[in-house]
Amino acid sequence: MLLCLSILVPVAIVGAQASQPQYFAGTGHWYQVVEIPSYTWVYARDAAASAGGYLACIESQEENSFVASILPNVYSACLGGYEQNGNFTWAWITGELWGYTNWNSATNEPNDGSGNPPQDILLMNGVLSLQPVGTWDDCDSLASGGPALCYVVEYNSDPGCKFGNALRFDGVDDSVAIPIAALNGLPQGTVEAWVKFDTLSLANNTDQSILRRAGYCIGDLRLAKEVSSGPNGDRFYLSLDAGMTRLDSKTIASVSTFIHVAGTWDGSYWRIYINGTAEDSFPSTITLTTNNDMRVYVGNVPVCPPALPEAFKGQIDEIRISNVVRTPAEFCLTGECTPDANTIALLHFNEHSPDTVFDASGNNNRGIIYGATRISCDFICGDANGSGTVNISDAVYLIAYIFSGGPAPEPLLAGDANCSGSVNISDAVYLIAYIFSGGPAPCEGCK
């Protein structure tokens, strides 16, 4: 029987990092590997759930082979299988049918180890294991460290976006610049964003900037995550007055989970909020200066020299800047932000432009993309040209892409009409059959 059934709130573990989610056409799901130096199965289960997914549940040899193929160089990885009652009755945490198995027969798995403690959760043997890659073993649910240095999260839909589409930043030099003085002279205001980290520790060992108002490395507002090795490691902070004053969150950042971060100022107090909860405040009459040499940067501050990087690695979605103090009830916690008379800039990141982020506030405070890449989560399967419907123009679009160097579907997955895992002429043929001959709908084979 699983030894610990209590729901624990996942906390950040230094050194954790998540791979980019990988799509598998055989299930229509996404899979992400989270590498972590020490954890329990219960932690992995709860962390996967908080990220909007679940520990991977394997139902076929094809799915098992795919998951094994994306494992990094580790001995083994936690999956979502567990022993229900201590007598080798196994189940998946999702309640999916326990049918396909790939136990390692060479060691007679599952063998319950020595039986003390019970071996009650499922591991997949990884690249560095002495056992065949992809075979299964049973292990102790409360064990930490040891051979299992990662776990695999399965998502039913693309986890790269919070609402609509998003931008991915590489942790090196990607950024978005709003080339106007959007925060000039505001006596009160609110900045907010949704963020998800791919890793908490960067090679350059620096903070990860979410949003900053700055000139040449010097500014009067910064919303960021502290470097892991700092005194407040992996906490969020809001700094003002060129960093002389700082507010720190109580929440510790974690990978592979979207977190809402906000900062407000009203001329009397500055406050930082995490997921709608105020976590620190500071009495201050400091307000933002009027300085046309300053810009608002998202994800990094490219004007700073390489010695002072603040690059963000992961996804950022729904940036909103307001000239009023918003309450948690007004934050964008349950859906896309909506503009109002107090919105200065609102960046949904939903457009398909490769170099421009449009401002939904109506104030034309567009952002310029430097290196960050699009994550397209809202799409219709078969809608290759992004028109919002599937028709013959999508087949023509695919033919131009395949044979004439035309633009690719965005996301590329939208063009995979037959759910084969790649985009080729068979997808155009599939669409033509669907449109004119009553063939199966796009992606019907994924369902």
BAZAMI-914675 format. One line per 2 residues: their letters; for each residue x, y, z of N, C-alpha, C. Coordinates in steps of 0.05 Angstrom, whole numbers. Example, Ala and Ser with C-alpha at 12.3 -4.5 7.8 and 13.67 -1.06 7.14 Angstrom:
! BAZAMI-914675
AS = 264 -114 156 246 -90 156 264 -66 156 | 257 -45 142 273 -21 143 258 1 157
END
This chain:
! BAZAMI-914675
ML = 17 -24 0 0 0 0 18 25 0 | 9 45 -13 24 70 -14 26 81 15
LC = 51 87 23 56 93 51 46 120 60 | 44 139 41 36 166 49 16 177 29
LS = -8 181 39 -30 190 21 -37 219 25 | -24 233 44 -30 261 48 -21 278 25
IL = -36 299 19 -29 317 -3 -10 338 8 | 13 339 -2 34 358 6 36 380 -14
VP = 41 404 -4 45 427 -22 74 426 -31 | 79 423 -57 106 421 -67 122 446 -61
VA = 147 441 -53 165 464 -48 188 461 -68 | 201 483 -74 223 482 -93 246 466 -82
IV = 259 451 -99 283 437 -92 305 448 -110 | 326 457 -98 348 470 -113 359 450 -133
GA = 363 459 -157 374 442 -178 354 430 -196 | 328 434 -190 307 423 -207 306 438 -234
QA = 302 423 -255 298 435 -281 281 417 -299 | 265 430 -315 245 416 -332 252 418 -361
SQ = 249 397 -376 253 397 -405 229 411 -418 | 232 418 -443 209 428 -458 190 404 -463
PQ = 164 408 -460 145 387 -464 147 376 -493 | 145 350 -495 146 336 -521 119 324 -528
YF = 110 328 -553 85 318 -562 88 290 -573 | 69 272 -566 69 245 -577 42 240 -591
AG = 43 236 -617 19 234 -633 2 210 -626 | 15 189 -615 1 165 -609 -20 168 -588
TG = -16 187 -570 -36 193 -549 -49 220 -551 | -35 238 -567 -44 266 -568 -38 281 -543
HW = -19 271 -527 -11 283 -501 17 294 -503 | 24 310 -483 51 321 -480 65 309 -456
YQ = 92 306 -458 107 293 -437 131 311 -430 | 136 314 -404 157 332 -395 174 317 -374
VV = 200 319 -376 217 307 -356 227 328 -337 | 223 324 -312 233 342 -291 256 328 -277
EI = 280 339 -280 304 329 -267 306 342 -240 | 312 326 -220 313 336 -192 331 319 -176
PS = 348 330 -159 369 314 -145 358 297 -123 | 336 305 -110 326 289 -87 297 295 -83
YT = 280 275 -83 251 279 -79 238 252 -73 | 213 253 -65 198 229 -61 177 226 -83
WV = 165 202 -85 144 198 -105 120 216 -98 | 114 219 -73 92 236 -65 96 265 -73
YA = 121 275 -70 127 302 -80 123 304 -110 | 133 284 -125 131 285 -154 101 284 -162
RD = 85 267 -149 57 266 -155 43 293 -152 | 49 306 -129 36 331 -123 46 354 -140
AA = 72 353 -146 84 374 -164 72 372 -192 | 69 347 -202 57 343 -228 29 354 -229
AS = 13 349 -208 -14 358 -207 -16 388 -206 | 2 401 -190 2 430 -188 10 443 -215
AG = 24 428 -232 32 438 -258 10 434 -279 | -12 421 -271 -34 417 -289 -33 390 -304
GY = -15 372 -295 -12 346 -307 -14 324 -287 | -1 302 -292 0 279 -273 25 262 -281
LA = 34 246 -262 56 228 -269 48 210 -291 | 65 206 -311 59 192 -335 47 164 -330
CI = 26 158 -344 12 132 -342 14 118 -369 | 27 96 -371 34 83 -396 14 61 -403
ES = 3 63 -428 -17 43 -436 -10 27 -461 | 14 31 -472 22 16 -495 52 15 -498
QE = 61 -3 -514 90 -5 -520 100 20 -534 | 83 31 -552 91 55 -567 95 79 -548
EN = 76 82 -529 78 104 -510 102 99 -492 | 107 75 -483 130 68 -466 156 75 -480
SF = 158 68 -506 182 73 -521 187 103 -524 | 165 118 -529 168 147 -531 178 159 -505
VA = 166 152 -483 175 163 -457 204 156 -452 | 211 131 -457 239 123 -453 258 139 -470
SI = 249 147 -494 267 161 -513 273 190 -504 | 256 201 -487 260 229 -478 274 231 -451
LP = 280 208 -439 294 209 -413 323 219 -417 | 332 236 -399 360 245 -400 378 223 -389
NV = 403 229 -385 422 209 -375 419 204 -345 | 398 190 -338 392 183 -310 389 153 -308
YS = 389 144 -283 386 115 -278 357 107 -281 | 338 123 -271 310 116 -272 293 140 -268
AC = 267 137 -274 249 159 -272 222 150 -260 | 210 166 -243 184 159 -231 162 162 -251
LG = 144 142 -251 119 143 -267 95 143 -248 | 71 143 -259 47 146 -243 35 120 -234
GY = 50 98 -233 39 72 -223 45 68 -194 | 27 55 -179 31 49 -151 17 23 -143
EQ = 27 11 -122 16 -14 -112 -7 -7 -93 | -31 -17 -98 -54 -9 -83 -56 -20 -55
NG = -49 -45 -51 -55 -57 -25 -33 -75 -15 | -9 -73 -26 13 -89 -16 14 -118 -26
NF = -4 -125 -45 -2 -153 -55 1 -154 -85 | 16 -134 -95 22 -133 -124 -2 -126 -141
TW = -22 -113 -130 -44 -102 -146 -37 -74 -153 | -31 -69 -178 -21 -43 -186 -43 -26 -200
AW = -39 0 -199 -59 18 -211 -44 43 -221 | -58 58 -239 -48 84 -247 -62 106 -231
IT = -49 128 -225 -60 148 -209 -84 162 -222 | -87 159 -248 -110 171 -262 -134 153 -262
GE = -131 129 -254 -153 110 -255 -154 95 -282 | -135 101 -300 -135 88 -326 -131 57 -322
LW = -141 42 -341 -139 13 -339 -110 4 -337 | -104 -13 -317 -78 -25 -315 -77 -50 -333
GY = -65 -48 -356 -64 -70 -375 -36 -75 -385 | -26 -57 -401 2 -60 -412 22 -57 -389
TN = 42 -74 -389 64 -72 -369 90 -77 -384 | 112 -68 -372 138 -73 -383 158 -79 -361
WN = 151 -95 -342 168 -102 -320 194 -115 -330 | 216 -110 -316 241 -122 -323 242 -151 -315
SA = 239 -169 -334 238 -198 -327 264 -209 -317 | 286 -196 -324 313 -206 -316 316 -207 -286
TN = 303 -188 -272 305 -186 -243 278 -193 -230 | 260 -205 -246 235 -215 -236 218 -192 -223
EP = 217 -169 -237 202 -147 -226 172 -151 -232 | 154 -141 -215 160 -127 -190 167 -148 -168
ND = 189 -144 -154 197 -165 -135 196 -155 -106 | 186 -131 -101 182 -120 -74 208 -117 -59
GS = 230 -117 -74 256 -114 -61 259 -134 -38 | 267 -124 -15 270 -141 9 243 -143 24
GN = 224 -127 15 199 -125 29 199 -107 53 | 222 -94 58 224 -76 81 242 -53 74
PP = 232 -29 67 203 -22 67 190 -33 41 | 163 -32 40 149 -41 16 158 -26 -8
QD = 160 -40 -31 167 -27 -56 141 -22 -71 | 131 2 -69 103 7 -77 98 27 -98
IL = 118 36 -112 114 55 -134 131 46 -158 | 125 58 -181 136 49 -206 158 67 -217
LM = 181 55 -225 203 69 -238 207 58 -266 | 216 75 -284 224 66 -311 255 67 -311
NG = 267 46 -319 297 45 -321 306 64 -343 | 326 80 -336 336 101 -354 362 93 -368
VL = 374 113 -380 397 109 -398 421 97 -383 | 426 106 -359 450 97 -345 445 72 -328
SL = 420 62 -328 414 38 -313 428 14 -325 | 434 -6 -308 445 -31 -317 423 -48 -330
QP = 398 -40 -327 375 -55 -338 367 -42 -365 | 353 -58 -381 344 -47 -407 328 -21 -404
VG = 335 -1 -421 321 24 -420 291 20 -426 | 274 33 -409 246 31 -413 232 9 -398
TW = 248 -10 -386 235 -31 -370 229 -19 -343 | 211 -33 -328 201 -23 -303 212 -37 -278
DD = 211 -23 -256 221 -33 -231 202 -22 -209 | 201 -35 -186 185 -24 -164 205 -12 -143
CD = 195 8 -129 213 22 -110 196 32 -87 | 210 42 -66 197 52 -42 187 80 -47
SL = 162 86 -41 150 112 -46 162 134 -29 | 173 128 -7 185 149 11 214 152 7
AS = 226 136 -11 255 139 -16 260 165 -31 | 282 178 -25 290 202 -39 318 199 -49
GG = 325 213 -70 352 210 -81 353 182 -95 | 376 169 -91 379 143 -102 380 144 -132
PA = 371 122 -145 373 121 -174 353 139 -189 | 329 146 -177 309 161 -190 315 191 -189
LC = 326 202 -210 334 230 -209 316 247 -227 | 294 236 -235 275 252 -251 247 239 -249
YV = 227 254 -257 200 243 -260 188 254 -285 | 168 239 -296 157 246 -322 128 255 -317
VE = 122 280 -326 95 291 -324 81 288 -351 | 56 279 -350 40 276 -374 18 297 -374
YN = 13 310 -396 -7 331 -398 -27 324 -421 | -52 328 -416 -72 323 -437 -73 344 -458
SD = -63 368 -452 -61 390 -472 -35 404 -468 | -27 420 -488 -1 434 -487 1 451 -462
PG = 21 445 -445 25 460 -420 41 486 -422 | 47 493 -447 65 516 -450 53 543 -446
CK = 26 544 -444 13 570 -442 -6 570 -418 | -11 593 -407 -31 596 -386 -58 602 -398
FG = -59 623 -413 -84 631 -428 -76 637 -456 | -88 624 -476 -80 630 -503 -52 621 -509
NA = -36 638 -522 -8 631 -529 11 644 -508 | 36 640 -512 56 650 -493 83 654 -508
LR = 103 665 -493 130 667 -504 148 650 -486 | 168 637 -499 188 622 -485 214 637 -487
FD = 228 640 -464 253 654 -462 275 634 -456 | 299 638 -468 319 617 -468 339 619 -444
GV = 337 639 -427 355 641 -404 382 651 -411 | 385 661 -436 411 672 -445 409 701 -453
DD = 394 706 -474 392 734 -484 365 741 -495 | 345 725 -491 318 731 -501 305 753 -484
SV = 290 771 -498 276 792 -483 254 803 -501 | 237 819 -488 217 836 -502 221 864 -491
AI = 222 883 -509 225 911 -501 200 927 -509 | 189 941 -491 167 960 -497 180 987 -501
PI = 182 996 -526 200 1018 -533 187 1046 -528 | 174 1048 -505 163 1074 -496 166 1075 -466
AA = 162 1098 -455 165 1102 -426 138 1095 -413 | 130 1070 -414 103 1062 -406 98 1067 -376
LN = 118 1068 -360 114 1072 -331 123 1099 -322 | 125 1118 -340 135 1145 -333 117 1158 -312
GL = 129 1166 -290 116 1184 -271 91 1174 -257 | 87 1148 -255 63 1138 -243 63 1140 -213
PQ = 45 1155 -201 45 1156 -171 33 1131 -159 | 18 1116 -174 8 1090 -165 6 1071 -189
GT = 6 1045 -184 4 1027 -207 6 998 -199 | 3 981 -219 4 952 -215 18 940 -239
VE = 36 921 -234 48 905 -256 42 876 -248 | 35 859 -268 29 831 -263 36 814 -286
AW = 41 788 -281 48 770 -302 44 741 -292 | 40 723 -312 41 694 -306 68 684 -316
VK = 82 668 -299 108 658 -307 110 628 -300 | 127 614 -316 133 586 -310 162 581 -316
FD = 177 572 -297 206 568 -300 212 540 -311 | 231 539 -330 242 513 -339 264 504 -320
TL = 278 522 -307 299 516 -288 301 539 -268 | 310 533 -244 314 554 -224 343 562 -222
SL = 361 546 -234 390 551 -232 401 554 -260 | 410 578 -267 423 583 -293 453 581 -291
AN = 465 576 -314 494 573 -315 508 598 -305 | 496 621 -311 509 646 -304 503 654 -275
NT = 487 638 -261 482 641 -232 472 669 -225 | 450 678 -239 439 704 -234 409 703 -229
DQ = 398 726 -222 370 729 -219 356 724 -246 | 330 719 -246 315 716 -271 294 738 -271
SI = 297 757 -290 280 780 -292 254 774 -305 | 232 782 -293 205 780 -305 199 806 -319
LR = 200 828 -305 194 854 -317 211 875 -303 | 223 893 -319 240 913 -307 238 939 -322
RA = 237 961 -308 239 987 -320 267 998 -315 | 281 1002 -337 310 1008 -334 320 1024 -358
GY = 342 1037 -353 357 1049 -375 381 1032 -380 | 406 1042 -377 429 1026 -379 435 1011 -353
CI = 421 989 -349 423 972 -325 412 984 -300 | 406 1010 -300 396 1023 -276 367 1030 -280
GD = 350 1024 -260 322 1030 -262 309 1034 -235 | 283 1038 -235 270 1043 -210 247 1023 -204
LR = 246 1001 -220 226 980 -215 237 954 -226 | 235 933 -210 244 906 -219 226 885 -206
LA = 215 867 -222 200 844 -213 215 819 -223 | 225 803 -205 244 781 -213 244 759 -193
KE = 259 737 -200 264 715 -181 293 716 -173 | 298 713 -147 324 713 -136 341 689 -146
VS = 367 693 -149 384 671 -156 384 650 -134 | 386 625 -142 383 603 -123 402 605 -99
SG = 426 613 -104 446 613 -83 445 637 -65 | 427 656 -71 426 680 -55 413 675 -27
PN = 413 696 -10 402 692 17 372 687 17 | 359 695 -4 330 690 -7 325 672 -31
GD = 342 653 -34 343 637 -59 316 627 -69 | 311 633 -94 288 624 -109 262 636 -100
RF = 263 658 -85 240 673 -79 236 696 -99 | 212 706 -101 207 728 -119 212 754 -104
YL = 219 775 -118 223 800 -105 214 823 -123 | 206 845 -110 199 870 -123 218 891 -111
SL = 234 903 -129 253 923 -119 246 950 -132 | 252 971 -118 247 998 -127 270 1016 -120
DA = 270 1040 -131 292 1059 -125 319 1047 -130 | 322 1037 -155 348 1026 -164 357 1003 -146
GM = 338 989 -135 344 965 -119 351 971 -90 | 349 996 -82 355 1003 -54 334 992 -35
TR = 309 990 -44 288 979 -28 277 954 -41 | 271 934 -25 264 908 -37 244 894 -20
LD = 224 881 -33 204 864 -20 208 836 -30 | 207 817 -11 211 789 -18 186 772 -13
SK = 181 753 -31 158 735 -27 165 714 -6 | 144 702 5 147 679 22 148 654 5
TI = 134 655 -17 132 632 -36 159 628 -49 | 167 603 -51 192 595 -65 183 585 -93
AS = 197 594 -113 190 587 -141 194 557 -145 | 180 546 -165 183 518 -172 182 516 -202
VS = 194 495 -213 194 491 -242 167 479 -251 | 161 483 -277 139 470 -290 112 476 -279
TF = 109 499 -265 84 507 -254 80 537 -259 | 57 545 -270 51 573 -274 46 587 -248
IH = 58 610 -244 55 626 -219 48 654 -227 | 28 666 -214 20 693 -219 36 711 -200
VA = 50 731 -211 66 749 -195 57 778 -200 | 53 794 -179 44 821 -183 57 840 -162
GT = 61 865 -170 70 885 -152 53 910 -154 | 48 923 -131 32 948 -132 45 969 -115
WD = 39 994 -121 48 1017 -105 26 1039 -106 | 22 1052 -83 1 1072 -81 10 1099 -69
GS = 36 1103 -67 46 1128 -56 51 1126 -26 | 40 1104 -13 45 1100 15 58 1073 20
YW = 50 1052 5 60 1025 9 66 1012 -18 | 87 996 -19 92 978 -41 86 949 -31
RI = 74 933 -49 67 905 -41 74 886 -63 | 80 861 -56 84 840 -75 64 818 -69
YI = 52 807 -90 32 786 -88 41 762 -105 | 36 738 -93 40 713 -108 14 698 -108
NG = 4 692 -132 -21 678 -136 -44 691 -121 | -43 718 -120 -65 734 -108 -62 738 -79
TA = -41 729 -66 -37 732 -37 -15 752 -32 | -20 773 -15 1 792 -8 21 778 9
ED = 47 780 2 68 765 17 89 784 29 | 89 809 22 107 828 34 98 856 27
SF = 103 875 45 96 903 40 118 920 52 | 120 945 42 140 963 51 129 992 50
PS = 129 1006 73 119 1034 72 139 1052 57 | 130 1064 36 147 1081 20 131 1101 3
TI = 140 1125 2 127 1145 -16 141 1147 -43 | 160 1129 -48 174 1129 -74 154 1123 -96
TL = 154 1139 -117 138 1133 -141 157 1133 -165 | 147 1124 -187 165 1122 -211 170 1149 -223
TT = 195 1153 -231 203 1178 -242 194 1181 -271 | 196 1205 -281 192 1210 -310 219 1210 -323
NN = 224 1190 -339 251 1188 -352 247 1174 -379 | 249 1189 -400 244 1178 -427 266 1160 -437
DM = 288 1159 -422 310 1141 -429 306 1112 -419 | 285 1109 -402 280 1083 -392 259 1068 -409
RV = 262 1042 -410 243 1025 -424 233 1004 -405 | 212 990 -414 202 967 -399 212 942 -413
YV = 226 925 -399 237 900 -411 224 876 -397 | 218 856 -413 207 831 -404 227 808 -409
GN = 234 793 -389 251 769 -392 281 774 -391 | 290 798 -394 319 805 -393 322 835 -397
VP = 345 845 -392 351 873 -397 374 874 -417 | 369 874 -443 390 871 -463 411 893 -464
VC = 404 916 -452 424 938 -453 446 934 -433 | 442 915 -414 463 910 -395 485 893 -407
PP = 510 897 -398 532 881 -409 530 852 -401 | 544 834 -415 542 805 -409 549 798 -380
AL = 564 815 -367 572 809 -339 548 813 -320 | 526 826 -329 504 831 -312 478 820 -324
PE = 476 795 -332 452 785 -344 430 780 -323 | 406 781 -332 383 774 -314 363 758 -331
AF = 373 740 -346 356 726 -366 337 706 -352 | 313 706 -363 292 688 -353 292 663 -371
KG = 288 640 -359 287 615 -375 260 601 -368 | 242 601 -388 216 589 -385 195 605 -401
QI = 170 604 -391 148 617 -406 138 641 -390 | 131 662 -405 118 685 -393 92 691 -409
DE = 71 696 -395 45 701 -407 30 724 -393 | 13 738 -407 -5 757 -395 9 779 -378
IR = 24 795 -391 36 819 -378 15 842 -378 | 9 853 -355 -9 876 -354 3 898 -336
IS = 4 922 -347 13 945 -332 -10 965 -329 | -15 973 -304 -38 991 -299 -30 1016 -284
NV = -45 1037 -286 -39 1062 -272 -57 1065 -247 | -66 1042 -237 -82 1042 -213 -74 1018 -196
VR = -78 1019 -170 -73 997 -153 -96 977 -155 | -90 953 -165 -110 933 -168 -110 914 -144
TP = -134 905 -136 -137 886 -115 -134 858 -126 | -128 838 -108 -126 811 -118 -151 802 -134
AE = -175 812 -126 -199 805 -141 -198 815 -170 | -181 835 -175 -179 846 -202 -156 835 -218
FC = -139 818 -205 -117 806 -219 -127 786 -239 | -110 779 -259 -118 760 -280 -111 732 -270
LT = -127 722 -251 -121 696 -239 -136 673 -252 | -159 678 -264 -176 657 -275 -180 658 -305
GE = -169 677 -318 -172 680 -347 -155 702 -358 | -156 706 -384 -140 727 -396 -147 754 -383
CT = -126 771 -381 -131 799 -372 -149 813 -392 | -165 831 -382 -182 848 -399 -174 877 -395
PD = -173 893 -416 -166 921 -414 -188 938 -403 | -181 959 -389 -201 979 -381 -187 1006 -382
AN = -200 1027 -372 -189 1054 -374 -163 1058 -360 | -157 1040 -341 -132 1042 -325 -110 1024 -336
TI = -114 1011 -358 -93 993 -369 -75 1009 -388 | -49 1009 -381 -29 1023 -398 -19 1005 -420
AL = -14 980 -413 -5 960 -433 -15 933 -425 | -23 917 -445 -33 890 -440 -22 872 -462
LH = -5 854 -455 8 836 -474 -2 808 -470 | -19 798 -488 -29 771 -487 -10 750 -499
FN = 7 759 -518 26 742 -533 10 722 -550 | -14 729 -559 -30 711 -575 -26 713 -605
EH = -14 734 -614 -11 738 -642 11 720 -654 | 13 718 -680 32 700 -693 56 715 -704
SP = 58 741 -699 81 757 -709 107 747 -697 | 128 743 -713 154 734 -702 170 755 -687
DT = 163 780 -690 180 801 -678 164 822 -663 | 138 821 -662 122 842 -649 101 830 -630
VF = 99 842 -606 78 835 -587 58 858 -587 | 33 852 -594 13 874 -596 1 881 -568
DA = -6 906 -566 -17 916 -541 -47 917 -542 | -60 901 -525 -90 899 -525 -103 922 -509
SG = -87 940 -498 -99 962 -482 -111 984 -500 | -103 984 -525 -111 1006 -543 -92 1029 -543
NN = -71 1028 -527 -51 1050 -525 -27 1046 -544 | -27 1025 -559 -6 1020 -579 21 1017 -567
NR = 23 1007 -542 48 1003 -529 59 975 -537 | 66 972 -562 75 946 -572 102 938 -561
GI = 106 912 -559 132 902 -551 148 891 -575 | 174 894 -575 191 883 -595 205 858 -584
IY = 202 836 -599 214 811 -590 243 808 -599 | 260 802 -580 288 796 -586 294 768 -578
GA = 291 749 -597 299 721 -593 278 703 -581 | 260 713 -564 240 696 -551 223 683 -573
TR = 214 658 -568 199 643 -587 170 639 -579 | 154 636 -599 125 632 -594 118 604 -585
IS = 99 602 -567 87 577 -559 58 580 -566 | 48 565 -586 21 567 -595 4 544 -584
CD = -13 550 -565 -30 530 -552 -58 530 -563 | -67 553 -572 -95 554 -583 -94 550 -613
FI = -102 527 -623 -103 522 -651 -124 502 -657 | -133 501 -682 -152 481 -691 -136 461 -708
CG = -138 436 -702 -124 415 -717 -133 416 -746 | -114 418 -765 -120 419 -793 -121 448 -803
DA = -123 468 -785 -124 496 -793 -96 506 -798 | -84 497 -819 -56 502 -825 -49 532 -828
NG = -68 547 -840 -63 575 -845 -72 594 -823 | -83 583 -801 -91 599 -778 -115 616 -783
SG = -132 608 -801 -156 625 -807 -179 621 -788 | -177 600 -771 -199 595 -753 -218 574 -762
TV = -216 565 -787 -233 544 -798 -216 525 -815 | -226 501 -820 -212 482 -837 -226 480 -864
NI = -212 487 -885 -223 486 -912 -201 480 -932 | -208 482 -958 -189 475 -979 -164 492 -978
SD = -166 517 -968 -143 534 -967 -121 523 -949 | -129 507 -929 -109 495 -912 -93 473 -926
AV = -107 458 -943 -93 438 -959 -73 452 -979 | -82 474 -991 -65 489 -1009 -41 500 -994
YL = -46 510 -969 -25 521 -952 -4 500 -946 | -13 476 -939 5 454 -933 22 446 -958
IA = 9 445 -981 24 438 -1005 46 458 -1011 | 39 484 -1007 59 505 -1012 82 502 -992
YI = 76 495 -967 97 492 -946 115 468 -953 | 102 446 -961 117 422 -966 134 423 -991
FS = 123 435 -1013 137 433 -1038 149 459 -1048 | 140 482 -1037 149 507 -1049 163 526 -1028
GG = 168 516 -1005 182 532 -985 164 553 -973 | 138 549 -974 119 568 -962 121 568 -932
PA = 107 586 -918 108 588 -889 97 562 -876 | 108 555 -853 100 532 -838 74 537 -823
PE = 58 517 -818 35 521 -800 45 530 -772 | 30 546 -759 38 555 -732 15 551 -713
PL = 19 532 -694 42 515 -691 43 494 -712 | 66 481 -716 69 461 -736 48 438 -732
LA = 42 433 -706 23 412 -699 -4 416 -713 | -12 441 -718 -37 447 -731 -39 434 -758
GD = -16 430 -772 -16 418 -798 -16 388 -798 | -13 376 -775 -11 346 -773 -40 335 -772
AN = -54 337 -795 -83 330 -795 -88 301 -790 | -69 284 -798 -74 255 -795 -62 243 -770
CS = -50 262 -753 -40 254 -727 -18 233 -729 | 0 237 -749 22 218 -752 47 226 -737
GS = 48 251 -727 72 261 -713 90 277 -731 | 83 280 -757 98 296 -776 79 309 -795
VN = 89 330 -810 73 344 -829 84 338 -857 | 68 325 -874 76 318 -901 52 318 -920
IS = 56 308 -944 35 309 -964 11 293 -956 | 15 273 -939 -8 256 -930 -28 273 -914
DA = -19 294 -901 -37 311 -886 -55 327 -905 | -43 337 -928 -59 351 -947 -80 333 -960
VY = -72 308 -966 -90 288 -977 -112 282 -957 | -105 280 -932 -124 275 -910 -145 297 -909
LI = -136 322 -911 -155 345 -910 -173 345 -934 | -163 339 -957 -179 339 -981 -201 318 -979
AY = -194 294 -968 -213 273 -964 -235 282 -944 | -226 296 -923 -245 305 -903 -265 326 -914
IF = -254 345 -930 -270 367 -941 -289 358 -963 | -279 340 -981 -295 334 -1004 -307 306 -1004
SG = -297 288 -988 -306 260 -990 -317 249 -964 | -321 266 -944 -332 256 -919 -313 239 -903
GP = -286 243 -907 -266 228 -892 -266 237 -863 | -250 223 -846 -249 230 -817 -239 258 -813
AP = -248 270 -790 -241 297 -784 -211 298 -776 | -199 321 -780 -170 325 -772 -166 316 -743
CE = -145 301 -739 -137 292 -712 -156 272 -700 | -174 261 -716 -192 241 -705 -177 217 -693
GC = -154 211 -705 -139 189 -696 -125 194 -670 | -124 219 -660 -110 225 -635 -129 220 -611
K = -155 219 -616 -175 219 -595 -178 192 -583
END
